[in-house]
Amino acid sequence: MEQFATEEQQVEAIKRFWSEHGTSLIVGAVLGLAGLFGWQYYSDSQIAAKESASQSYQAALESLVNEENSQPIEAVINADATGYANVAGLLAAKQAVDDGNLESAATYLKGVAGSAADESLKQVANVRLARVQLALQQYDNALTTIESVTDEAFTAQVEEVKGDIFAAQGNFDKARIAYSSALEKNINNRLLQMKLDNLAVSAG
């Protein structure tokens, strides 16, 4: 390390250092502070956005419970970056089904299935979409949709929906196989057992 014999030499050395490096040090410090405050601003903005989304989501839930207009929940669905959009889409689809508006329900569910990053949420949307398509007598579409659900956790539901589709088409042999497969996964499901038993009557 450089040694200085006198105070004057130390002062001159400091002056030279600041002359050579002072600007870069100041710029670095400013950039560092800007980065810090920039990140703080980003974090605060993210928190504010999530709080706003949460409030919008709550308003949407209340509008559904109180059977008010659908504008609040539409706003949440359209704000797809908030993380609430897909859940709101499922709720809107359920409400549409309750209202007898199956076409709207299918539209909501397609939106969730197409945009959900969470795979389980996507599977749920597709199971429900297949049921709606079945109710709309869109049998081929319903079968295609339900066959896209590959998570083993949904096997019982998938097989049951497939059984419903085949039964609606009059394909009772395939329906029986599907219901039996569903019962293997959910042996105590009385509704499934009733569907299976009723096939014998339907088949004549």
C-alpha positions as semicolon CSV with decimal commas, in nm:
position;residue;x (nm);y (nm);z (nm)
1;M;0,000;0,000;0,000
2;E;0,131;0,347;-0,086
3;Q;0,270;0,532;0,220
4;F;0,259;0,912;0,255
5;A;0,526;1,106;0,445
6;T;0,328;1,425;0,496
7;E;-0,034;1,536;0,536
8;E;0,002;1,739;0,216
9;Q;0,088;1,423;0,021
10;Q;-0,218;1,247;0,165
11;V;-0,442;1,537;0,061
12;E;-0,296;1,536;-0,290
13;A;-0,348;1,160;-0,316
14;I;-0,712;1,194;-0,212
15;K;-0,765;1,469;-0,469
16;R;-0,614;1,250;-0,743
17;F;-0,834;0,956;-0,638
18;W;-1,153;1,162;-0,655
19;S;-1,042;1,317;-0,981
20;E;-0,996;0,971;-1,134
21;H;-1,277;0,773;-0,965
22;G;-1,517;1,020;-0,806
23;T;-1,766;1,031;-1,093
24;S;-1,797;0,655;-1,123
25;L;-1,843;0,618;-0,747
26;I;-2,120;0,878;-0,740
27;V;-2,293;0,723;-1,040
28;G;-2,267;0,380;-0,882
29;A;-2,414;0,507;-0,557
30;V;-2,699;0,681;-0,740
31;L;-2,772;0,369;-0,943
32;G;-2,765;0,160;-0,629
33;L;-3,014;0,388;-0,457
34;A;-3,227;0,403;-0,770
35;G;-3,230;0,024;-0,782
36;L;-3,323;0,006;-0,415
37;F;-3,603;0,260;-0,442
38;G;-3,708;0,118;-0,778
39;W;-3,746;-0,227;-0,624
40;Q;-3,928;-0,076;-0,329
41;Y;-4,165;0,098;-0,572
42;Y;-4,214;-0,226;-0,763
43;S;-4,284;-0,419;-0,443
44;D;-4,526;-0,153;-0,320
45;S;-4,698;-0,153;-0,659
46;Q;-4,731;-0,531;-0,650
47;I;-4,878;-0,521;-0,300
48;A;-5,121;-0,247;-0,401
49;A;-5,224;-0,444;-0,710
50;K;-5,286;-0,758;-0,505
51;E;-5,485;-0,565;-0,247
52;S;-5,694;-0,410;-0,523
53;A;-5,744;-0,751;-0,685
54;S;-5,850;-0,898;-0,351
55;Q;-6,106;-0,622;-0,304
56;S;-6,235;-0,671;-0,658
57;Y;-6,259;-1,045;-0,598
58;Q;-6,455;-0,988;-0,277
59;A;-6,692;-0,754;-0,460
60;A;-6,737;-1,017;-0,729
61;L;-6,822;-1,282;-0,470
62;E;-7,074;-1,051;-0,307
63;S;-7,234;-0,973;-0,642
64;L;-7,284;-1,345;-0,703
65;V;-7,421;-1,410;-0,357
66;N;-7,660;-1,117;-0,387
67;E;-7,747;-1,208;-0,748
68;E;-7,647;-0,864;-0,870
69;N;-7,513;-0,779;-1,214
70;S;-7,206;-0,960;-1,345
71;Q;-6,986;-0,653;-1,401
72;P;-6,768;-0,698;-1,088
73;I;-6,680;-1,058;-1,167
74;E;-6,622;-0,971;-1,533
75;A;-6,368;-0,711;-1,418
76;V;-6,179;-0,972;-1,215
77;I;-6,181;-1,219;-1,504
78;N;-6,046;-0,958;-1,744
79;A;-5,767;-0,863;-1,501
80;D;-5,597;-1,195;-1,561
81;A;-5,263;-1,088;-1,412
82;T;-5,408;-1,067;-1,060
83;G;-5,419;-1,441;-0,992
84;Y;-5,789;-1,430;-0,910
85;A;-5,912;-1,435;-1,268
86;N;-5,931;-1,811;-1,313
87;V;-6,106;-1,870;-0,982
88;A;-6,350;-1,595;-1,073
89;G;-6,402;-1,767;-1,407
90;L;-6,500;-2,091;-1,233
91;L;-6,742;-1,902;-1,010
92;A;-6,893;-1,722;-1,307
93;A;-6,936;-2,053;-1,489
94;K;-7,115;-2,203;-1,188
95;Q;-7,346;-1,904;-1,170
96;A;-7,415;-1,929;-1,543
97;V;-7,508;-2,296;-1,503
98;D;-7,736;-2,209;-1,212
99;D;-7,898;-1,947;-1,435
100;G;-7,942;-2,199;-1,715
101;N;-7,698;-2,015;-1,942
102;L;-7,486;-2,308;-2,053
103;E;-7,324;-2,133;-2,348
104;S;-7,184;-1,863;-2,120
105;A;-7,069;-2,127;-1,874
106;A;-6,881;-2,305;-2,151
107;T;-6,715;-1,979;-2,254
108;Y;-6,597;-1,908;-1,899
109;L;-6,464;-2,261;-1,855
110;K;-6,280;-2,255;-2,187
111;G;-6,115;-1,933;-2,074
112;V;-5,996;-2,091;-1,749
113;A;-5,879;-2,411;-1,918
114;G;-5,686;-2,210;-2,175
115;S;-5,516;-1,965;-1,940
116;A;-5,468;-2,133;-1,601
117;A;-5,105;-2,181;-1,508
118;D;-5,204;-2,422;-1,231
119;E;-5,250;-2,765;-1,384
120;S;-5,506;-2,881;-1,127
121;L;-5,721;-2,575;-1,192
122;K;-5,703;-2,647;-1,563
123;Q;-5,816;-3,006;-1,504
124;V;-6,110;-2,891;-1,291
125;A;-6,216;-2,648;-1,564
126;N;-6,202;-2,920;-1,829
127;V;-6,405;-3,167;-1,621
128;R;-6,674;-2,903;-1,571
129;L;-6,656;-2,796;-1,934
130;A;-6,713;-3,154;-2,048
131;R;-7,024;-3,173;-1,829
132;V;-7,156;-2,848;-1,973
133;Q;-7,088;-2,968;-2,327
134;L;-7,273;-3,289;-2,245
135;A;-7,571;-3,086;-2,125
136;L;-7,555;-2,895;-2,454
137;Q;-7,560;-3,232;-2,633
138;Q;-7,217;-3,159;-2,782
139;Y;-7,114;-3,518;-2,726
140;D;-6,802;-3,529;-2,943
141;N;-6,670;-3,206;-2,792
142;A;-6,747;-3,332;-2,443
143;L;-6,559;-3,655;-2,504
144;T;-6,258;-3,470;-2,646
145;T;-6,255;-3,234;-2,349
146;I;-6,282;-3,504;-2,082
147;E;-6,012;-3,713;-2,248
148;S;-5,774;-3,418;-2,214
149;V;-5,790;-3,460;-1,835
150;T;-5,498;-3,692;-1,763
151;D;-5,428;-3,633;-1,393
152;E;-5,486;-3,962;-1,208
153;A;-5,649;-3,773;-0,922
154;F;-5,941;-3,703;-1,155
155;T;-5,979;-4,059;-1,289
156;A;-6,310;-4,130;-1,113
157;Q;-6,463;-3,805;-1,238
158;V;-6,329;-3,858;-1,589
159;E;-6,471;-4,210;-1,613
160;E;-6,806;-4,099;-1,474
161;V;-6,836;-3,818;-1,728
162;K;-6,734;-4,055;-2,006
163;G;-7,004;-4,294;-1,885
164;D;-7,259;-4,012;-1,895
165;I;-7,156;-3,922;-2,250
166;F;-7,173;-4,280;-2,374
167;A;-7,510;-4,333;-2,204
168;A;-7,648;-4,018;-2,367
169;Q;-7,528;-4,149;-2,703
170;G;-7,697;-4,484;-2,639
171;N;-7,364;-4,664;-2,625
172;F;-7,449;-4,861;-2,311
173;D;-7,163;-5,110;-2,330
174;K;-6,902;-4,833;-2,321
175;A;-7,102;-4,652;-2,054
176;R;-7,101;-4,966;-1,837
177;I;-6,724;-5,000;-1,871
178;A;-6,671;-4,634;-1,782
179;Y;-6,903;-4,641;-1,480
180;S;-6,743;-4,962;-1,354
181;S;-6,400;-4,804;-1,385
182;A;-6,522;-4,499;-1,193
183;L;-6,665;-4,720;-0,919
184;E;-6,331;-4,891;-0,874
185;K;-6,187;-4,553;-0,778
186;N;-6,490;-4,444;-0,575
187;I;-6,653;-4,762;-0,450
188;N;-6,897;-4,599;-0,206
189;N;-7,048;-4,359;-0,459
190;R;-7,419;-4,445;-0,459
191;L;-7,499;-4,219;-0,753
192;L;-7,246;-4,403;-0,967
193;Q;-7,392;-4,736;-0,863
194;M;-7,740;-4,611;-0,953
195;K;-7,618;-4,500;-1,296
196;L;-7,464;-4,840;-1,353
197;D;-7,778;-5,021;-1,238
198;N;-8,000;-4,802;-1,456
199;L;-7,804;-4,898;-1,767
200;A;-7,970;-5,240;-1,763
201;V;-8,311;-5,072;-1,771
202;S;-8,205;-4,824;-2,039
203;A;-8,057;-5,100;-2,253
204;G;-8,386;-5,287;-2,231
